């Protein structure tokens, strides 16, 4: 399928989020596809972990627990919608 956005949990049991992101990016490259925005979701807010997410190919990073406003802002930014007004 085709997706507009991926919310990637970076701590998954079998394949972690970094490996899954690298696999998605490799598939997109091999098939000449436009990259799908990927937002990393992780409990870690350490700079080194944020850098690892970016190096894996994630476009953005949100630390857990995720607030509604942070999620909406990240999604809007990732898919190119201006403004941060949240829906009711």
C-alpha positions in Angstrom: 0.0 0.0 0.0 0.8 3.7 -0.1 1.0 5.7 3.1 1.0 9.4 3.7 2.9 9.1 7.0 4.5 6.5 9.3 4.6 6.8 13.1 7.5 4.5 13.9 7.9 3.0 17.3 11.7 2.8 17.7 11.5 -0.1 20.3 9.8 -3.0 18.7 10.5 -6.6 19.7 11.6 -8.3 16.5 12.7 -5.5 14.2 13.5 -2.2 15.9 12.3 1.1 14.4 15.7 2.0 13.1 16.0 -1.2 11.1 12.4 -0.9 9.9 13.1 2.7 8.8 16.2 1.7 6.9 14.3 -1.1 5.2 11.6 1.4 4.1 14.1 3.9 2.8 16.0 1.2 0.9 12.7 0.0 -0.7 11.8 3.6 -1.6 15.2 4.1 -3.2 15.2 0.8 -5.1 11.8 1.5 -6.5 12.3 5.3 -7.2 9.5 6.2 -4.8 9.0 9.5 -3.1 10.0 9.1 0.6 7.2 8.7 3.0 7.6 11.0 6.1 8.6 8.9 9.1 8.2 10.2 12.6 10.1 8.4 15.3 8.3 7.7 18.6 10.6 6.8 21.5 10.8 7.2 25.2 14.3 8.6 24.9 14.9 12.3 24.5 18.7 12.0 24.5 20.5 13.8 21.7 22.3 10.6 20.7 19.1 8.7 20.3 17.5 11.6 18.2 20.6 11.5 16.0 20.3 7.7 15.6 16.7 8.2 14.5 17.7 10.8 11.9 20.6 8.6 10.7 18.2 5.7 10.2 16.1 7.9 7.9 13.4 9.3 10.2 12.2 12.8 9.4 11.2 13.8 12.9 11.3 12.6 16.5 8.8 12.8 19.3 9.5 11.7 22.8 7.0 9.6 24.8 4.7 10.2 26.5 3.4 12.0 23.3 1.2 15.0 23.8 -1.7 15.7 21.4 -0.2 19.1 20.5 3.3 17.7 19.8 1.8 14.9 17.6 -0.4 17.2 15.6 2.5 19.7 15.1 4.8 16.9 14.0 2.3 15.4 11.6 1.4 18.8 10.1 5.1 19.6 9.7 5.9 16.2 8.1 3.1 16.4 5.6 3.5 20.1 4.9 0.5 21.6 6.4 1.1 25.1 7.8 -0.2 26.1 11.2 -0.6 24.2 14.5 -4.2 24.7 15.3 -5.5 21.3 16.6 -8.9 19.9 15.6 -11.5 19.7 18.3 
